[in-house]
C-alpha cells in the first residue's frame, strides 16, 4: 500500500506518473541598513520593469495556449504591479527606515496580502495569492535570484510544491505535466481555476506533502476524491488505471450534454447556470453548456481600480457579457464590498465584526451615488440581453423598497435622455441571512426572484466564521438547520409566485443535487466545470423520490446523519 495524502480536489481527473518536487531557489532578504538610498530605489524600479517584461511574455504564452480569457489574469497582475500606491509605500519605507529595496518590498507586499487574506469572500481572500505571486517575482528580480523554469519538465511529471502560482501554472508544458499537488490553496485560487481550464488534475491544500516525496517517485493523483498516493502498490496501479479509463469515458459522455437541458426523468426542467467574476469567464461557461449566469460578481470591477469604475466602464463590462449569452439570463449582483472588503479609495471604517458590518447594499444605500451609477450601467446594458439585477446582504423589506425606488429614479432619467433599456428588468435578492429565510413569503411579494447564497447563509445560520481554522469544521451546509433554512426560502419563494436559484458552492455539490431538486430549487448556478455533471445528476432523478429524500433528511439531527442518508440514496440512483 502506498502512502495516502489527503487534500482538496481543485480540478477533476486521475493521473499516474512521476513526482517532480518543485522548490524555488532560496530568497535572501538583506535586512541591514541601506548604504545608498538612491541605489535601493533604482533596484526597486529595475526589478519592477523586469517583472513586467516577464509577465507580458507569460501573458502572451497563456493567450496562445489557453486563450485571451485566461491570459487576462495577467492583465490584473500587471495592474497590481503598477499600483503606484504600493510603489510609493515601498519607497517611503526605504527612505523613512533606511532599509534595502527587497526588505521594504517584502514588508509592503506582506501588508497588502494580509489585508486581502482577512477578507470574508473566499474568492477575494485568495486574491492574496496573486499579489504574493507578483511580489515574489519582483523580489527575485530585485535581489537577482534565478527563477526556476517549469516549462521543460520530464514526461508524465506530477508537480508537487508548496504553492503553484498563476504564472507557474501558465509555464507548465502540458505535453509533459499531467497533474499538480500543492500544500496550500483552495478551489477558487487562480491556479485552480487555470487547472480546470487546462483540464489538468489538481489536488490542493494537502498540508505537508513536500516532506513526503522526492523527485522520481511513483505517484497517483485522484483529483476526484482529492487524494495523492505516493509509491503505490501494484494493485493500486491496476485499480487506478481502470478508474482513470472509466473517468475518461464518462468525461466524453458528459460532453454530449453540452446542448441538452437539465430535465429530470419525470420531465421537470431546471436551470443549469454558471457563476462568473468577469467577462473573461464567459467562454468557459459556454464551453460547458451553462444555460445562463446565476451570479456575476461585479466587485472585481471595483477591486481592480484605484477609483470607482465609471458608468461607462461598468456598462461595457455588463454589455459584453449580456451579448455573449445571446438572450440567456445574466444575473448581475450589485457591489458586494464594505466592512472587511475594504478598498483604499472608499475610506471605509475599521470594524470589530466586519461579517456583520457596513457592507454590500448597506454601503450603497448610505452612499446612493454608488448604486445609482451601477443601476444606470445595468439598465443600459439590459438593452443588449437578458439582464437581471440582484441585491446582496438583504435583511429587511425596507432595503428592497429603497433600492427599487432608486432603480425607478434611474429609469426615469434614462427615459428622459432617450436611452433604451429593458422596461421589465427584474430586481431580485440574495437569500443569505436567516432574516430573509424566516420571512421569505413576505419578501417574495416585493421581489422578482431569489438566489440562495449558501456560503454566507451557512455562516450566519450556524454563527461560524468560515475563515477561522479553529472552528471551520463546524461550517457545514448539510447541517439540518441550514437545510431547513434553504427549504424555508424555497417554499417562501414559491408561495409568493417567484423563482429561486442557488449560486453558493452548495449548488455545485454533486451529493446535494437530489436534496435541492426535491426541495423545488428552480436553478442551480455553479462553477462552469461542474455544470455537465449536475445536468447528468438531474437527468437521473425523479421528483417524487427526491421529495421523499428531503422528508428523511429533515428528520435527521446531525450533518453526519444527513450525509449517511444522502450517500445511501445517491448510491441507489447514481450507482456510487
Order of alpha helices (4+ residues) and beta strands (2+ residues): beta-beta-beta-alpha-alpha-alpha-alpha-alpha-alpha-beta-alpha-beta-alpha-beta-beta-beta-alpha-beta-beta-alpha-beta-alpha-alpha-beta-alpha-alpha-beta-alpha-beta-alpha-alpha-beta-alpha-alpha-beta-alpha-beta-alpha-alpha-alpha
